[in-house]
Amino acid sequence: HDRLDASGRPTVLGAGPLHFQMIEPFAVWKVIFDGEAAEITADDLIRTPYPDEKVMRRVSFEITMTMAVPPWQAGDMLPDEAKSGFAKSATYISPRYEQLFRCEGNMSIGDESFEFKGQGLRIRRQGLRQFADFPGHVWQSCLFPSGKAFGLNTFGTVDDAVASYAEAYYYDGQG
């Protein structure tokens, strides 16, 4: 995909049948997919490799995502004395920010079409993620109908070399 939009701005990311476009920074994104996908079951996903015989179905969707909270960058809200623990855990996290959104769109699978509304979490991640000593984590977020929201991350301690990290935010829904 050409990274430049109709105005000549670099707002497009995509490959093959998948196309993302930033409409307004930190506010609105659009995603479009128009291609084929394998029709498989949960049992098929468990098996390795996937079955040789796959039924391919035409799939298309167009979704507009409107960000509902300001972006949260992990580690930004920690007090100075906690930043060293975060820095050691950051090899798992990698530089990134998260943003809860509401979305609406339409989808077609074969001859069936439907419209939907929902919500999700957009993550902009950069850099290498190192998992050699990854202790596991808890990662939760929620966007309430009122516009209030929260998110949290917590990573356990592997040993004295990798400190734990925990951070959370609350958004009161007031712009």
Chimera marker file (.cmm) of the C-alpha trace (Angstrom):
<marker_set name="trace">
<marker id="1" x="0.000" y="0.000" z="0.000" r="1" g="1" b="0" radius="0.5"/>
<marker id="2" x="1.134" y="3.523" z="-0.693" r="1" g="1" b="0" radius="0.5"/>
<marker id="3" x="1.879" y="5.137" z="2.679" r="1" g="1" b="0" radius="0.5"/>
<marker id="4" x="0.640" y="8.496" z="1.409" r="1" g="1" b="0" radius="0.5"/>
<marker id="5" x="-3.054" y="9.355" z="1.586" r="1" g="1" b="0" radius="0.5"/>
<marker id="6" x="-4.931" y="11.456" z="-0.998" r="1" g="1" b="0" radius="0.5"/>
<marker id="7" x="-3.534" y="14.622" z="0.640" r="1" g="1" b="0" radius="0.5"/>
<marker id="8" x="0.053" y="13.369" z="0.409" r="1" g="1" b="0" radius="0.5"/>
<marker id="9" x="0.343" y="12.677" z="4.164" r="1" g="1" b="0" radius="0.5"/>
<marker id="10" x="1.972" y="9.415" z="5.379" r="1" g="1" b="0" radius="0.5"/>
<marker id="11" x="-1.124" y="8.047" z="7.134" r="1" g="1" b="0" radius="0.5"/>
<marker id="12" x="-1.487" y="4.566" z="5.607" r="1" g="1" b="0" radius="0.5"/>
<marker id="13" x="-0.141" y="1.202" z="6.793" r="1" g="1" b="0" radius="0.5"/>
<marker id="14" x="-1.025" y="-2.100" z="5.234" r="1" g="1" b="0" radius="0.5"/>
<marker id="15" x="-0.088" y="-5.210" z="3.349" r="1" g="1" b="0" radius="0.5"/>
<marker id="16" x="-2.041" y="-7.506" z="1.082" r="1" g="1" b="0" radius="0.5"/>
<marker id="17" x="-5.776" y="-7.197" z="1.745" r="1" g="1" b="0" radius="0.5"/>
<marker id="18" x="-5.343" y="-5.274" z="5.051" r="1" g="1" b="0" radius="0.5"/>
<marker id="19" x="-5.284" y="-1.467" z="5.087" r="1" g="1" b="0" radius="0.5"/>
<marker id="20" x="-5.077" y="0.884" z="8.115" r="1" g="1" b="0" radius="0.5"/>
<marker id="21" x="-5.422" y="4.644" z="7.812" r="1" g="1" b="0" radius="0.5"/>
<marker id="22" x="-4.978" y="7.305" z="10.454" r="1" g="1" b="0" radius="0.5"/>
<marker id="23" x="-7.769" y="9.830" z="9.880" r="1" g="1" b="0" radius="0.5"/>
<marker id="24" x="-6.911" y="12.085" z="12.825" r="1" g="1" b="0" radius="0.5"/>
<marker id="25" x="-3.850" y="11.555" z="15.085" r="1" g="1" b="0" radius="0.5"/>
<marker id="26" x="-4.735" y="9.922" z="18.432" r="1" g="1" b="0" radius="0.5"/>
<marker id="27" x="-8.437" y="10.301" z="17.567" r="1" g="1" b="0" radius="0.5"/>
<marker id="28" x="-9.716" y="8.295" z="14.568" r="1" g="1" b="0" radius="0.5"/>
<marker id="29" x="-8.443" y="5.285" z="12.580" r="1" g="1" b="0" radius="0.5"/>
<marker id="30" x="-10.045" y="3.267" z="9.819" r="1" g="1" b="0" radius="0.5"/>
<marker id="31" x="-9.232" y="-0.351" z="8.959" r="1" g="1" b="0" radius="0.5"/>
<marker id="32" x="-10.307" y="-2.139" z="5.792" r="1" g="1" b="0" radius="0.5"/>
<marker id="33" x="-9.867" y="-5.794" z="4.843" r="1" g="1" b="0" radius="0.5"/>
<marker id="34" x="-10.952" y="-7.323" z="1.549" r="1" g="1" b="0" radius="0.5"/>
<marker id="35" x="-9.638" y="-10.793" z="0.834" r="1" g="1" b="0" radius="0.5"/>
<marker id="36" x="-9.951" y="-14.452" z="1.640" r="1" g="1" b="0" radius="0.5"/>
<marker id="37" x="-9.693" y="-16.263" z="4.954" r="1" g="1" b="0" radius="0.5"/>
<marker id="38" x="-9.623" y="-19.945" z="5.847" r="1" g="1" b="0" radius="0.5"/>
<marker id="39" x="-12.767" y="-21.311" z="7.449" r="1" g="1" b="0" radius="0.5"/>
<marker id="40" x="-11.430" y="-23.401" z="10.333" r="1" g="1" b="0" radius="0.5"/>
<marker id="41" x="-12.663" y="-24.569" z="13.723" r="1" g="1" b="0" radius="0.5"/>
<marker id="42" x="-11.170" y="-24.180" z="17.189" r="1" g="1" b="0" radius="0.5"/>
<marker id="43" x="-10.074" y="-27.831" z="16.941" r="1" g="1" b="0" radius="0.5"/>
<marker id="44" x="-8.273" y="-26.989" z="13.694" r="1" g="1" b="0" radius="0.5"/>
<marker id="45" x="-6.401" y="-24.189" z="15.474" r="1" g="1" b="0" radius="0.5"/>
<marker id="46" x="-5.206" y="-26.603" z="18.167" r="1" g="1" b="0" radius="0.5"/>
<marker id="47" x="-3.745" y="-29.022" z="15.634" r="1" g="1" b="0" radius="0.5"/>
<marker id="48" x="-0.318" y="-28.369" z="14.168" r="1" g="1" b="0" radius="0.5"/>
<marker id="49" x="0.050" y="-28.037" z="11.288" r="1" g="1" b="0" radius="0.5"/>
<marker id="50" x="-3.321" y="-26.765" z="10.152" r="1" g="1" b="0" radius="0.5"/>
<marker id="51" x="-5.341" y="-29.182" z="8.038" r="1" g="1" b="0" radius="0.5"/>
<marker id="52" x="-4.236" y="-29.355" z="4.397" r="1" g="1" b="0" radius="0.5"/>
<marker id="53" x="-7.798" y="-29.017" z="3.174" r="1" g="1" b="0" radius="0.5"/>
<marker id="54" x="-9.146" y="-25.572" z="3.970" r="1" g="1" b="0" radius="0.5"/>
<marker id="55" x="-12.317" y="-23.926" z="2.780" r="1" g="1" b="0" radius="0.5"/>
<marker id="56" x="-11.499" y="-20.375" z="1.763" r="1" g="1" b="0" radius="0.5"/>
<marker id="57" x="-14.198" y="-17.743" z="2.227" r="1" g="1" b="0" radius="0.5"/>
<marker id="58" x="-14.418" y="-14.202" z="0.933" r="1" g="1" b="0" radius="0.5"/>
<marker id="59" x="-14.191" y="-11.785" z="3.887" r="1" g="1" b="0" radius="0.5"/>
<marker id="60" x="-14.393" y="-8.011" z="3.928" r="1" g="1" b="0" radius="0.5"/>
<marker id="61" x="-14.817" y="-5.423" z="6.633" r="1" g="1" b="0" radius="0.5"/>
<marker id="62" x="-14.532" y="-1.706" z="7.159" r="1" g="1" b="0" radius="0.5"/>
<marker id="63" x="-14.237" y="-0.428" z="10.726" r="1" g="1" b="0" radius="0.5"/>
<marker id="64" x="-13.914" y="3.112" z="12.051" r="1" g="1" b="0" radius="0.5"/>
<marker id="65" x="-12.227" y="3.321" z="15.448" r="1" g="1" b="0" radius="0.5"/>
<marker id="66" x="-12.753" y="6.470" z="17.531" r="1" g="1" b="0" radius="0.5"/>
<marker id="67" x="-10.369" y="6.772" z="20.451" r="1" g="1" b="0" radius="0.5"/>
<marker id="68" x="-12.198" y="7.141" z="23.772" r="1" g="1" b="0" radius="0.5"/>
<marker id="69" x="-9.304" y="7.964" z="26.122" r="1" g="1" b="0" radius="0.5"/>
<marker id="70" x="-5.962" y="9.753" z="25.841" r="1" g="1" b="0" radius="0.5"/>
<marker id="71" x="-3.011" y="7.466" z="25.044" r="1" g="1" b="0" radius="0.5"/>
<marker id="72" x="-1.315" y="5.801" z="28.004" r="1" g="1" b="0" radius="0.5"/>
<marker id="73" x="2.398" y="5.095" z="27.744" r="1" g="1" b="0" radius="0.5"/>
<marker id="74" x="3.541" y="2.427" z="30.179" r="1" g="1" b="0" radius="0.5"/>
<marker id="75" x="6.025" y="3.798" z="32.711" r="1" g="1" b="0" radius="0.5"/>
<marker id="76" x="5.075" y="7.471" z="32.306" r="1" g="1" b="0" radius="0.5"/>
<marker id="77" x="3.180" y="7.763" z="35.577" r="1" g="1" b="0" radius="0.5"/>
<marker id="78" x="5.628" y="5.922" z="37.829" r="1" g="1" b="0" radius="0.5"/>
<marker id="79" x="7.439" y="7.797" z="40.571" r="1" g="1" b="0" radius="0.5"/>
<marker id="80" x="11.167" y="8.151" z="39.975" r="1" g="1" b="0" radius="0.5"/>
<marker id="81" x="12.069" y="5.456" z="42.541" r="1" g="1" b="0" radius="0.5"/>
<marker id="82" x="9.980" y="2.876" z="40.601" r="1" g="1" b="0" radius="0.5"/>
<marker id="83" x="11.420" y="3.622" z="37.160" r="1" g="1" b="0" radius="0.5"/>
<marker id="84" x="14.358" y="1.205" z="37.567" r="1" g="1" b="0" radius="0.5"/>
<marker id="85" x="11.959" y="-1.726" z="38.034" r="1" g="1" b="0" radius="0.5"/>
<marker id="86" x="10.084" y="-0.608" z="34.973" r="1" g="1" b="0" radius="0.5"/>
<marker id="87" x="13.268" y="-0.306" z="32.919" r="1" g="1" b="0" radius="0.5"/>
<marker id="88" x="14.172" y="-3.926" z="33.733" r="1" g="1" b="0" radius="0.5"/>
<marker id="89" x="10.662" y="-5.128" z="32.858" r="1" g="1" b="0" radius="0.5"/>
<marker id="90" x="10.486" y="-2.916" z="29.769" r="1" g="1" b="0" radius="0.5"/>
<marker id="91" x="12.359" y="-5.512" z="27.715" r="1" g="1" b="0" radius="0.5"/>
<marker id="92" x="9.072" y="-7.441" z="27.691" r="1" g="1" b="0" radius="0.5"/>
<marker id="93" x="6.876" y="-4.422" z="27.159" r="1" g="1" b="0" radius="0.5"/>
<marker id="94" x="8.910" y="-2.538" z="24.529" r="1" g="1" b="0" radius="0.5"/>
<marker id="95" x="8.220" y="1.146" z="23.908" r="1" g="1" b="0" radius="0.5"/>
<marker id="96" x="4.499" y="1.494" z="23.296" r="1" g="1" b="0" radius="0.5"/>
<marker id="97" x="1.294" y="3.264" z="24.117" r="1" g="1" b="0" radius="0.5"/>
<marker id="98" x="-2.250" y="2.005" z="24.502" r="1" g="1" b="0" radius="0.5"/>
<marker id="99" x="-5.541" y="3.672" z="23.699" r="1" g="1" b="0" radius="0.5"/>
<marker id="100" x="-9.063" y="2.359" z="24.303" r="1" g="1" b="0" radius="0.5"/>
<marker id="101" x="-11.525" y="2.988" z="21.475" r="1" g="1" b="0" radius="0.5"/>
<marker id="102" x="-15.115" y="2.546" z="20.374" r="1" g="1" b="0" radius="0.5"/>
<marker id="103" x="-15.748" y="1.259" z="16.885" r="1" g="1" b="0" radius="0.5"/>
<marker id="104" x="-18.439" y="0.633" z="14.345" r="1" g="1" b="0" radius="0.5"/>
<marker id="105" x="-18.375" y="-0.999" z="10.992" r="1" g="1" b="0" radius="0.5"/>
<marker id="106" x="-19.659" y="-3.605" z="8.634" r="1" g="1" b="0" radius="0.5"/>
<marker id="107" x="-18.483" y="-7.090" z="7.753" r="1" g="1" b="0" radius="0.5"/>
<marker id="108" x="-19.245" y="-9.620" z="5.042" r="1" g="1" b="0" radius="0.5"/>
<marker id="109" x="-18.397" y="-13.312" z="5.159" r="1" g="1" b="0" radius="0.5"/>
<marker id="110" x="-19.387" y="-15.017" z="1.951" r="1" g="1" b="0" radius="0.5"/>
<marker id="111" x="-22.943" y="-13.896" z="1.204" r="1" g="1" b="0" radius="0.5"/>
<marker id="112" x="-23.712" y="-12.790" z="4.786" r="1" g="1" b="0" radius="0.5"/>
<marker id="113" x="-23.341" y="-9.138" z="5.801" r="1" g="1" b="0" radius="0.5"/>
<marker id="114" x="-23.876" y="-7.370" z="9.091" r="1" g="1" b="0" radius="0.5"/>
<marker id="115" x="-23.165" y="-4.114" z="10.891" r="1" g="1" b="0" radius="0.5"/>
<marker id="116" x="-21.714" y="-3.923" z="14.387" r="1" g="1" b="0" radius="0.5"/>
<marker id="117" x="-20.501" y="-1.654" z="17.170" r="1" g="1" b="0" radius="0.5"/>
<marker id="118" x="-17.890" y="-2.520" z="19.743" r="1" g="1" b="0" radius="0.5"/>
<marker id="119" x="-14.818" y="-1.398" z="21.605" r="1" g="1" b="0" radius="0.5"/>
<marker id="120" x="-11.196" y="-2.399" z="21.761" r="1" g="1" b="0" radius="0.5"/>
<marker id="121" x="-7.635" y="-1.481" z="22.637" r="1" g="1" b="0" radius="0.5"/>
<marker id="122" x="-5.218" y="0.015" z="20.123" r="1" g="1" b="0" radius="0.5"/>
<marker id="123" x="-1.537" y="-0.552" z="20.845" r="1" g="1" b="0" radius="0.5"/>
<marker id="124" x="1.304" y="1.205" z="19.066" r="1" g="1" b="0" radius="0.5"/>
<marker id="125" x="4.408" y="-0.862" z="19.760" r="1" g="1" b="0" radius="0.5"/>
<marker id="126" x="7.971" y="-0.261" z="18.610" r="1" g="1" b="0" radius="0.5"/>
<marker id="127" x="11.200" y="-2.123" z="18.993" r="1" g="1" b="0" radius="0.5"/>
<marker id="128" x="12.342" y="-5.552" z="20.018" r="1" g="1" b="0" radius="0.5"/>
<marker id="129" x="10.572" y="-7.561" z="22.718" r="1" g="1" b="0" radius="0.5"/>
<marker id="130" x="12.773" y="-9.961" z="24.692" r="1" g="1" b="0" radius="0.5"/>
<marker id="131" x="11.027" y="-12.909" z="26.353" r="1" g="1" b="0" radius="0.5"/>
<marker id="132" x="13.897" y="-15.100" z="27.573" r="1" g="1" b="0" radius="0.5"/>
<marker id="133" x="13.055" y="-14.492" z="31.259" r="1" g="1" b="0" radius="0.5"/>
<marker id="134" x="9.436" y="-13.400" z="30.840" r="1" g="1" b="0" radius="0.5"/>
<marker id="135" x="7.650" y="-14.126" z="34.157" r="1" g="1" b="0" radius="0.5"/>
<marker id="136" x="4.123" y="-13.622" z="32.853" r="1" g="1" b="0" radius="0.5"/>
<marker id="137" x="1.844" y="-10.680" z="33.427" r="1" g="1" b="0" radius="0.5"/>
<marker id="138" x="-1.630" y="-9.366" z="34.070" r="1" g="1" b="0" radius="0.5"/>
<marker id="139" x="-2.891" y="-6.847" z="31.524" r="1" g="1" b="0" radius="0.5"/>
<marker id="140" x="-6.415" y="-5.500" z="31.849" r="1" g="1" b="0" radius="0.5"/>
<marker id="141" x="-8.383" y="-2.554" z="30.576" r="1" g="1" b="0" radius="0.5"/>
<marker id="142" x="-12.010" y="-1.553" z="30.411" r="1" g="1" b="0" radius="0.5"/>
<marker id="143" x="-14.054" y="1.186" z="28.787" r="1" g="1" b="0" radius="0.5"/>
<marker id="144" x="-17.424" y="1.764" z="30.453" r="1" g="1" b="0" radius="0.5"/>
<marker id="145" x="-20.542" y="3.123" z="28.696" r="1" g="1" b="0" radius="0.5"/>
<marker id="146" x="-20.185" y="6.322" z="30.785" r="1" g="1" b="0" radius="0.5"/>
<marker id="147" x="-16.804" y="7.061" z="29.149" r="1" g="1" b="0" radius="0.5"/>
<marker id="148" x="-14.876" y="6.205" z="32.305" r="1" g="1" b="0" radius="0.5"/>
<marker id="149" x="-12.028" y="3.749" z="31.795" r="1" g="1" b="0" radius="0.5"/>
<marker id="150" x="-9.065" y="2.059" z="33.442" r="1" g="1" b="0" radius="0.5"/>
<marker id="151" x="-6.051" y="0.028" z="32.474" r="1" g="1" b="0" radius="0.5"/>
<marker id="152" x="-3.293" y="-1.821" z="34.290" r="1" g="1" b="0" radius="0.5"/>
<marker id="153" x="-0.170" y="-3.847" z="33.712" r="1" g="1" b="0" radius="0.5"/>
<marker id="154" x="1.732" y="-5.879" z="36.252" r="1" g="1" b="0" radius="0.5"/>
<marker id="155" x="4.753" y="-8.106" z="35.672" r="1" g="1" b="0" radius="0.5"/>
<marker id="156" x="6.124" y="-10.555" z="38.209" r="1" g="1" b="0" radius="0.5"/>
<marker id="157" x="9.658" y="-10.827" z="39.525" r="1" g="1" b="0" radius="0.5"/>
<marker id="158" x="11.932" y="-13.392" z="37.866" r="1" g="1" b="0" radius="0.5"/>
<marker id="159" x="14.817" y="-13.007" z="40.292" r="1" g="1" b="0" radius="0.5"/>
<marker id="160" x="16.811" y="-10.139" z="41.717" r="1" g="1" b="0" radius="0.5"/>
<marker id="161" x="18.006" y="-9.267" z="38.208" r="1" g="1" b="0" radius="0.5"/>
<marker id="162" x="14.518" y="-8.462" z="36.905" r="1" g="1" b="0" radius="0.5"/>
<marker id="163" x="12.330" y="-6.411" z="39.211" r="1" g="1" b="0" radius="0.5"/>
<marker id="164" x="8.567" y="-6.433" z="39.125" r="1" g="1" b="0" radius="0.5"/>
<marker id="165" x="6.559" y="-3.629" z="37.601" r="1" g="1" b="0" radius="0.5"/>
<marker id="166" x="2.973" y="-2.559" z="38.203" r="1" g="1" b="0" radius="0.5"/>
<marker id="167" x="1.142" y="0.498" z="36.985" r="1" g="1" b="0" radius="0.5"/>
<marker id="168" x="-2.450" y="1.510" z="36.372" r="1" g="1" b="0" radius="0.5"/>
<marker id="169" x="-4.508" y="4.438" z="35.168" r="1" g="1" b="0" radius="0.5"/>
<marker id="170" x="-8.062" y="5.630" z="35.655" r="1" g="1" b="0" radius="0.5"/>
<marker id="171" x="-9.819" y="7.950" z="33.207" r="1" g="1" b="0" radius="0.5"/>
<marker id="172" x="-12.838" y="9.888" z="34.490" r="1" g="1" b="0" radius="0.5"/>
<marker id="173" x="-14.409" y="10.374" z="31.067" r="1" g="1" b="0" radius="0.5"/>
<marker id="174" x="-13.835" y="14.132" z="31.085" r="1" g="1" b="0" radius="0.5"/>
<marker id="175" x="-11.961" y="14.902" z="27.850" r="1" g="1" b="0" radius="0.5"/>
<link id1="1" id2="2" r="1" g="1" b="0" radius="0.2"/>
<link id1="2" id2="3" r="1" g="1" b="0" radius="0.2"/>
<link id1="3" id2="4" r="1" g="1" b="0" radius="0.2"/>
<link id1="4" id2="5" r="1" g="1" b="0" radius="0.2"/>
<link id1="5" id2="6" r="1" g="1" b="0" radius="0.2"/>
<link id1="6" id2="7" r="1" g="1" b="0" radius="0.2"/>
<link id1="7" id2="8" r="1" g="1" b="0" radius="0.2"/>
<link id1="8" id2="9" r="1" g="1" b="0" radius="0.2"/>
<link id1="9" id2="10" r="1" g="1" b="0" radius="0.2"/>
<link id1="10" id2="11" r="1" g="1" b="0" radius="0.2"/>
<link id1="11" id2="12" r="1" g="1" b="0" radius="0.2"/>
<link id1="12" id2="13" r="1" g="1" b="0" radius="0.2"/>
<link id1="13" id2="14" r="1" g="1" b="0" radius="0.2"/>
<link id1="14" id2="15" r="1" g="1" b="0" radius="0.2"/>
<link id1="15" id2="16" r="1" g="1" b="0" radius="0.2"/>
<link id1="16" id2="17" r="1" g="1" b="0" radius="0.2"/>
<link id1="17" id2="18" r="1" g="1" b="0" radius="0.2"/>
<link id1="18" id2="19" r="1" g="1" b="0" radius="0.2"/>
<link id1="19" id2="20" r="1" g="1" b="0" radius="0.2"/>
<link id1="20" id2="21" r="1" g="1" b="0" radius="0.2"/>
<link id1="21" id2="22" r="1" g="1" b="0" radius="0.2"/>
<link id1="22" id2="23" r="1" g="1" b="0" radius="0.2"/>
<link id1="23" id2="24" r="1" g="1" b="0" radius="0.2"/>
<link id1="24" id2="25" r="1" g="1" b="0" radius="0.2"/>
<link id1="25" id2="26" r="1" g="1" b="0" radius="0.2"/>
<link id1="26" id2="27" r="1" g="1" b="0" radius="0.2"/>
<link id1="27" id2="28" r="1" g="1" b="0" radius="0.2"/>
<link id1="28" id2="29" r="1" g="1" b="0" radius="0.2"/>
<link id1="29" id2="30" r="1" g="1" b="0" radius="0.2"/>
<link id1="30" id2="31" r="1" g="1" b="0" radius="0.2"/>
<link id1="31" id2="32" r="1" g="1" b="0" radius="0.2"/>
<link id1="32" id2="33" r="1" g="1" b="0" radius="0.2"/>
<link id1="33" id2="34" r="1" g="1" b="0" radius="0.2"/>
<link id1="34" id2="35" r="1" g="1" b="0" radius="0.2"/>
<link id1="35" id2="36" r="1" g="1" b="0" radius="0.2"/>
<link id1="36" id2="37" r="1" g="1" b="0" radius="0.2"/>
<link id1="37" id2="38" r="1" g="1" b="0" radius="0.2"/>
<link id1="38" id2="39" r="1" g="1" b="0" radius="0.2"/>
<link id1="39" id2="40" r="1" g="1" b="0" radius="0.2"/>
<link id1="40" id2="41" r="1" g="1" b="0" radius="0.2"/>
<link id1="41" id2="42" r="1" g="1" b="0" radius="0.2"/>
<link id1="42" id2="43" r="1" g="1" b="0" radius="0.2"/>
<link id1="43" id2="44" r="1" g="1" b="0" radius="0.2"/>
<link id1="44" id2="45" r="1" g="1" b="0" radius="0.2"/>
<link id1="45" id2="46" r="1" g="1" b="0" radius="0.2"/>
<link id1="46" id2="47" r="1" g="1" b="0" radius="0.2"/>
<link id1="47" id2="48" r="1" g="1" b="0" radius="0.2"/>
<link id1="48" id2="49" r="1" g="1" b="0" radius="0.2"/>
<link id1="49" id2="50" r="1" g="1" b="0" radius="0.2"/>
<link id1="50" id2="51" r="1" g="1" b="0" radius="0.2"/>
<link id1="51" id2="52" r="1" g="1" b="0" radius="0.2"/>
<link id1="52" id2="53" r="1" g="1" b="0" radius="0.2"/>
<link id1="53" id2="54" r="1" g="1" b="0" radius="0.2"/>
<link id1="54" id2="55" r="1" g="1" b="0" radius="0.2"/>
<link id1="55" id2="56" r="1" g="1" b="0" radius="0.2"/>
<link id1="56" id2="57" r="1" g="1" b="0" radius="0.2"/>
<link id1="57" id2="58" r="1" g="1" b="0" radius="0.2"/>
<link id1="58" id2="59" r="1" g="1" b="0" radius="0.2"/>
<link id1="59" id2="60" r="1" g="1" b="0" radius="0.2"/>
<link id1="60" id2="61" r="1" g="1" b="0" radius="0.2"/>
<link id1="61" id2="62" r="1" g="1" b="0" radius="0.2"/>
<link id1="62" id2="63" r="1" g="1" b="0" radius="0.2"/>
<link id1="63" id2="64" r="1" g="1" b="0" radius="0.2"/>
<link id1="64" id2="65" r="1" g="1" b="0" radius="0.2"/>
<link id1="65" id2="66" r="1" g="1" b="0" radius="0.2"/>
<link id1="66" id2="67" r="1" g="1" b="0" radius="0.2"/>
<link id1="67" id2="68" r="1" g="1" b="0" radius="0.2"/>
<link id1="68" id2="69" r="1" g="1" b="0" radius="0.2"/>
<link id1="69" id2="70" r="1" g="1" b="0" radius="0.2"/>
<link id1="70" id2="71" r="1" g="1" b="0" radius="0.2"/>
<link id1="71" id2="72" r="1" g="1" b="0" radius="0.2"/>
<link id1="72" id2="73" r="1" g="1" b="0" radius="0.2"/>
<link id1="73" id2="74" r="1" g="1" b="0" radius="0.2"/>
<link id1="74" id2="75" r="1" g="1" b="0" radius="0.2"/>
<link id1="75" id2="76" r="1" g="1" b="0" radius="0.2"/>
<link id1="76" id2="77" r="1" g="1" b="0" radius="0.2"/>
<link id1="77" id2="78" r="1" g="1" b="0" radius="0.2"/>
<link id1="78" id2="79" r="1" g="1" b="0" radius="0.2"/>
<link id1="79" id2="80" r="1" g="1" b="0" radius="0.2"/>
<link id1="80" id2="81" r="1" g="1" b="0" radius="0.2"/>
<link id1="81" id2="82" r="1" g="1" b="0" radius="0.2"/>
<link id1="82" id2="83" r="1" g="1" b="0" radius="0.2"/>
<link id1="83" id2="84" r="1" g="1" b="0" radius="0.2"/>
<link id1="84" id2="85" r="1" g="1" b="0" radius="0.2"/>
<link id1="85" id2="86" r="1" g="1" b="0" radius="0.2"/>
<link id1="86" id2="87" r="1" g="1" b="0" radius="0.2"/>
<link id1="87" id2="88" r="1" g="1" b="0" radius="0.2"/>
<link id1="88" id2="89" r="1" g="1" b="0" radius="0.2"/>
<link id1="89" id2="90" r="1" g="1" b="0" radius="0.2"/>
<link id1="90" id2="91" r="1" g="1" b="0" radius="0.2"/>
<link id1="91" id2="92" r="1" g="1" b="0" radius="0.2"/>
<link id1="92" id2="93" r="1" g="1" b="0" radius="0.2"/>
<link id1="93" id2="94" r="1" g="1" b="0" radius="0.2"/>
<link id1="94" id2="95" r="1" g="1" b="0" radius="0.2"/>
<link id1="95" id2="96" r="1" g="1" b="0" radius="0.2"/>
<link id1="96" id2="97" r="1" g="1" b="0" radius="0.2"/>
<link id1="97" id2="98" r="1" g="1" b="0" radius="0.2"/>
<link id1="98" id2="99" r="1" g="1" b="0" radius="0.2"/>
<link id1="99" id2="100" r="1" g="1" b="0" radius="0.2"/>
<link id1="100" id2="101" r="1" g="1" b="0" radius="0.2"/>
<link id1="101" id2="102" r="1" g="1" b="0" radius="0.2"/>
<link id1="102" id2="103" r="1" g="1" b="0" radius="0.2"/>
<link id1="103" id2="104" r="1" g="1" b="0" radius="0.2"/>
<link id1="104" id2="105" r="1" g="1" b="0" radius="0.2"/>
<link id1="105" id2="106" r="1" g="1" b="0" radius="0.2"/>
<link id1="106" id2="107" r="1" g="1" b="0" radius="0.2"/>
<link id1="107" id2="108" r="1" g="1" b="0" radius="0.2"/>
<link id1="108" id2="109" r="1" g="1" b="0" radius="0.2"/>
<link id1="109" id2="110" r="1" g="1" b="0" radius="0.2"/>
<link id1="110" id2="111" r="1" g="1" b="0" radius="0.2"/>
<link id1="111" id2="112" r="1" g="1" b="0" radius="0.2"/>
<link id1="112" id2="113" r="1" g="1" b="0" radius="0.2"/>
<link id1="113" id2="114" r="1" g="1" b="0" radius="0.2"/>
<link id1="114" id2="115" r="1" g="1" b="0" radius="0.2"/>
<link id1="115" id2="116" r="1" g="1" b="0" radius="0.2"/>
<link id1="116" id2="117" r="1" g="1" b="0" radius="0.2"/>
<link id1="117" id2="118" r="1" g="1" b="0" radius="0.2"/>
<link id1="118" id2="119" r="1" g="1" b="0" radius="0.2"/>
<link id1="119" id2="120" r="1" g="1" b="0" radius="0.2"/>
<link id1="120" id2="121" r="1" g="1" b="0" radius="0.2"/>
<link id1="121" id2="122" r="1" g="1" b="0" radius="0.2"/>
<link id1="122" id2="123" r="1" g="1" b="0" radius="0.2"/>
<link id1="123" id2="124" r="1" g="1" b="0" radius="0.2"/>
<link id1="124" id2="125" r="1" g="1" b="0" radius="0.2"/>
<link id1="125" id2="126" r="1" g="1" b="0" radius="0.2"/>
<link id1="126" id2="127" r="1" g="1" b="0" radius="0.2"/>
<link id1="127" id2="128" r="1" g="1" b="0" radius="0.2"/>
<link id1="128" id2="129" r="1" g="1" b="0" radius="0.2"/>
<link id1="129" id2="130" r="1" g="1" b="0" radius="0.2"/>
<link id1="130" id2="131" r="1" g="1" b="0" radius="0.2"/>
<link id1="131" id2="132" r="1" g="1" b="0" radius="0.2"/>
<link id1="132" id2="133" r="1" g="1" b="0" radius="0.2"/>
<link id1="133" id2="134" r="1" g="1" b="0" radius="0.2"/>
<link id1="134" id2="135" r="1" g="1" b="0" radius="0.2"/>
<link id1="135" id2="136" r="1" g="1" b="0" radius="0.2"/>
<link id1="136" id2="137" r="1" g="1" b="0" radius="0.2"/>
<link id1="137" id2="138" r="1" g="1" b="0" radius="0.2"/>
<link id1="138" id2="139" r="1" g="1" b="0" radius="0.2"/>
<link id1="139" id2="140" r="1" g="1" b="0" radius="0.2"/>
<link id1="140" id2="141" r="1" g="1" b="0" radius="0.2"/>
<link id1="141" id2="142" r="1" g="1" b="0" radius="0.2"/>
<link id1="142" id2="143" r="1" g="1" b="0" radius="0.2"/>
<link id1="143" id2="144" r="1" g="1" b="0" radius="0.2"/>
<link id1="144" id2="145" r="1" g="1" b="0" radius="0.2"/>
<link id1="145" id2="146" r="1" g="1" b="0" radius="0.2"/>
<link id1="146" id2="147" r="1" g="1" b="0" radius="0.2"/>
<link id1="147" id2="148" r="1" g="1" b="0" radius="0.2"/>
<link id1="148" id2="149" r="1" g="1" b="0" radius="0.2"/>
<link id1="149" id2="150" r="1" g="1" b="0" radius="0.2"/>
<link id1="150" id2="151" r="1" g="1" b="0" radius="0.2"/>
<link id1="151" id2="152" r="1" g="1" b="0" radius="0.2"/>
<link id1="152" id2="153" r="1" g="1" b="0" radius="0.2"/>
<link id1="153" id2="154" r="1" g="1" b="0" radius="0.2"/>
<link id1="154" id2="155" r="1" g="1" b="0" radius="0.2"/>
<link id1="155" id2="156" r="1" g="1" b="0" radius="0.2"/>
<link id1="156" id2="157" r="1" g="1" b="0" radius="0.2"/>
<link id1="157" id2="158" r="1" g="1" b="0" radius="0.2"/>
<link id1="158" id2="159" r="1" g="1" b="0" radius="0.2"/>
<link id1="159" id2="160" r="1" g="1" b="0" radius="0.2"/>
<link id1="160" id2="161" r="1" g="1" b="0" radius="0.2"/>
<link id1="161" id2="162" r="1" g="1" b="0" radius="0.2"/>
<link id1="162" id2="163" r="1" g="1" b="0" radius="0.2"/>
<link id1="163" id2="164" r="1" g="1" b="0" radius="0.2"/>
<link id1="164" id2="165" r="1" g="1" b="0" radius="0.2"/>
<link id1="165" id2="166" r="1" g="1" b="0" radius="0.2"/>
<link id1="166" id2="167" r="1" g="1" b="0" radius="0.2"/>
<link id1="167" id2="168" r="1" g="1" b="0" radius="0.2"/>
<link id1="168" id2="169" r="1" g="1" b="0" radius="0.2"/>
<link id1="169" id2="170" r="1" g="1" b="0" radius="0.2"/>
<link id1="170" id2="171" r="1" g="1" b="0" radius="0.2"/>
<link id1="171" id2="172" r="1" g="1" b="0" radius="0.2"/>
<link id1="172" id2="173" r="1" g="1" b="0" radius="0.2"/>
<link id1="173" id2="174" r="1" g="1" b="0" radius="0.2"/>
<link id1="174" id2="175" r="1" g="1" b="0" radius="0.2"/>
</marker_set>
